[in-house]
């Protein structure tokens, strides 16, 4: 049985250009893999420069996927356990943990309006689940140095408040462009 609660995601792309950062909101309806995230970012890139994909689920967790040209995408999740309870977060957590299959049914991804009905039922004991190969660790997961060359080290990234994406945008000097798509 699921609750009637609606989960809302916010997703945006920040692309570095010669003139600073450009932001655009993004539609995640066709995102089913990390490659889809990377393709979405590369379509926005200017001259193979850095693109950051921000995704957050209300105030529960946020993630950053960084794409630099043709390099492999880098991922950071603020709260792996919370993220693994949502469709997109589970996709990213599974990638970081080296899981081959997605733990959430991809048909439950949000509709065009960015919502998903209900909440996934928690497993009685995730360690006893037959396909749970690697347990999801508590706390942050992924590349804590994902923004280090932009001025935010791992310690600062892990200490972000509930407006983490706003704080990152402040650091990058693009608060106005991010807020314009929020």
Protein Blocks (a to p, Z undefined) as FASTA:
>chain_A
ZZfbdcddddddddddfkbcadddddfklpcbfklmmmmmmmmpgghiacdddddehjlb
ccddddehjbccddddfblmlmmmpmklmmmmmmmnopabdfbdfklpccfkopaedjdd
ddfblmlpmklmbacdehjedjfklmmmnopafklmmmpcfklmlmmmmmnopmmmmmmm
ZZ
